[in-house]
């Protein structure tokens, strides 16, 4: 499971010109699900997101977690995070989980994250063409990969 986290001042996602999710200050998470991902990948990723100390404390230092600063999280499915251009210019997405598997794990991830945050987690619409708008804060952008935990 791979996630691109962007610390944002605000973010929203829409499909068919209708907003499906929006947040204020917090994380925009672009989430890709790989073919062999499981509940253990979800647990690791949620734990990592909850513990990251990348929000400013009273002294302006990145020292607070998402929970400590009362932030929100918006999650958008992003199978293209597993795109590879190893064999040419057209990306291959063979490492991305099939849609039915990916959607189930995506929903499990957002539910687990919502429970950890003790608040709803807005999302995009799985499988839809979406438009994501954000105001990146910092900018601070991190890549987390449950298969490359030292990344």
For each residue, the residues with C-beta under 8 A, 3 or more apart:
1: 31 32 33 34 37 41 42 45 105 109 145 146 147
2: 31 32 34 81 82 143 144 145 146
3: 29 30 31 32 45 49 81 143 144 145
4: 29 30 78 81 141 142 143
5: 27 28 29 49 52 141 142 143 144
6: 11 27 28 30 134 136 139 140 141
7: 26 27 54 55 136 137 138 139 140 141
8: 11 23 25 26 27 28 74 134 135 136 137
9: 24 25 135 136 137
10: 22 23 24 25 134 135
11: 6 8 22 23 26 28 74 132 133 134 135
12: 19 21 22 23 74 132 133 134
13: 19 20 21 22 74 76 122 123 124 130 131 132 133
14: 17 18 19 20 130 131 133
15: 18 20 124 125 128 129 130 131
16: 128
17: 14
18: 14 15
19: 12 13 14 22
20: 13 14 15 122 123 124 125 130
21: 12 13 74 75 76 122 123 124
22: 10 11 12 13 19 74 122
23: 8 10 11 12 26 28 72 73 74 122
24: 9 10 71 72
25: 8 9 10 69 71 72 137
26: 7 8 11 23 66 71 72 73 74
27: 5 6 7 8 49 66 71 72 73 74
28: 5 6 8 11 23 73 74 76 132 134
29: 3 4 5 49 73 74 75 76
30: 3 4 6 76 78 81 132
31: 1 2 3 75 76 77 78 81 106 109
32: 1 2 3 77 78 79 80 81 82 96
33: 1 37 77 79 96 97 101 102 105 106
34: 1 2 37 41 82 95 96 97 147
35: 95 96 97 98 101
36:
37: 1 33 34 41 42 97 105 146
38: 41 42 105
39: 42 43 108
40: 43 44 146
41: 1 34 37 38 44 45 105 146 147
42: 1 37 38 39 45 46 105 108 109 112
43: 39 40 46 47 112
44: 40 41 47 48 146 149
45: 1 3 41 42 48 49 109 144 146
46: 42 43 49 50 109 112 113 116
47: 43 44 50 51 116
48: 44 45 51 52 144
49: 3 5 27 29 45 46 52 66 73 113 144
50: 46 47 65 66 67 116 117
51: 47 48 65
52: 5 48 49 65 66 142
53: 62 63 64 65
54: 7 62 64 140 142
55: 7 62 63 64 65 66 68 69 71
56: 59 60 61 62 63 64
57: 60 61 62 63 64
58:
59: 56 63
60: 56 57
61: 56 57
62: 53 54 55 56 57 140
63: 53 55 56 57 59
64: 53 54 55 56 57 68 69
65: 50 51 52 53 55 68 69
66: 26 27 49 50 52 55 69 71 73 117
67: 50 70 71 116 117
68: 55 64 65
69: 25 55 64 65 66
70: 67
71: 24 25 26 27 55 66 67
72: 23 24 25 26 27 119 122
73: 23 26 27 28 29 49 66 113 117 121
74: 8 11 12 13 21 22 23 26 27 28 29 121 122 123
75: 21 29 31 106 109 110 113 121 122 123 124
76: 13 21 28 29 30 31 123 124 130 132
77: 31 32 33 102 103 106 123 124 126 127
78: 4 30 31 32 81
79: 32 33 82 83 93 96 97 102
80: 32 83 91 93 96
81: 2 3 4 30 31 32 78 96
82: 2 32 34 79 93 95 96
83: 79 80 91 92 93 96
84: 87 91 92 93 94 95
85: 88 89 90 91 92
86: 92
87: 84 92
88: 85
89: 85
90: 85
91: 80 83 84 85
92: 83 84 85 86 87
93: 79 80 82 83 84 96
94: 84
95: 34 35 82 84
96: 32 33 34 35 79 80 81 82 83 93 102
97: 33 34 35 37 79 101 102 105
98: 35 101 102
99: 102 103 126 127
100: 103 104
101: 33 35 97 98 104 105
102: 33 77 79 96 97 98 99 105 106 126
103: 77 99 100 106 107 126 127
104: 100 101 107 108
105: 1 33 37 38 41 42 97 101 102 108 109
106: 31 33 75 77 102 103 109 110 123 126
107: 103 104 110 111 126
108: 39 42 104 105 111 112
109: 1 31 42 45 46 75 105 106 112 113
110: 75 106 107 113 114 121 123
111: 107 108 114 115
112: 42 43 46 108 109 115 116
113: 46 49 73 75 109 110 116 117 121
114: 110 111 117 118 119 120 121
115: 111 112 118
116: 46 47 50 67 112 113
117: 50 66 67 73 113 114 121
118: 114 115
119: 72 114
120: 114
121: 73 74 75 110 113 114 117
122: 13 20 21 22 23 72 74 75
123: 13 20 21 74 75 76 77 106 110 126
124: 13 15 20 21 75 76 77 128 130 132
125: 15 20 128 130
126: 77 99 102 103 106 107 123
127: 77 99 103
128: 15 16 124 125
129: 15
130: 13 14 15 20 76 124 125
131: 13 14 15
132: 11 12 13 28 30 76 124
133: 11 12 13 14
134: 6 8 10 11 12 28
135: 8 9 10 11
136: 6 7 8 9 139 140 141
137: 7 8 9 25 140
138: 7 141
139: 6 7 136
140: 6 7 54 62 136 137
141: 4 5 6 7 136 138
142: 4 5 52 54
143: 2 3 4 5 151
144: 2 3 5 45 48 49 151
145: 1 2 3 148 149 151
146: 1 2 37 40 41 44 45 149
147: 1 34 41
148: 145 151
149: 44 145 146
150:
151: 143 144 145 148
